[in-house]
């Protein structure tokens, strides 16, 4: 029931289907969309969980970003991004 309620809440939020760009660097992550701009250092993230097609990036207990490798402008960057995130978050693991 909680998952269904969360899904319905997201579908009615202004963030549903919002196009967002993210830039990853040694200092952290920049995120930009038509609704907001934010910067977060790596210390703001708690862990990353890697899958074959992308990864989940956790920020605290309630916020999770899904980053699909297919959304990258250049698929060759997937391995470099994975290495950067892994080295920046010691709590990362692979599923």
Buried (B, 14 or more C-beta within 10 A) or exposed (E): EEEEEEEEEEEEEEEEEEEEEBEBEEEBBBBBBEEEEEEBEBEEBBBBBBEEEBBBBBBEEEEEBEBEBEEBEEEEEBEEBBEBBBEBBEEBEEE
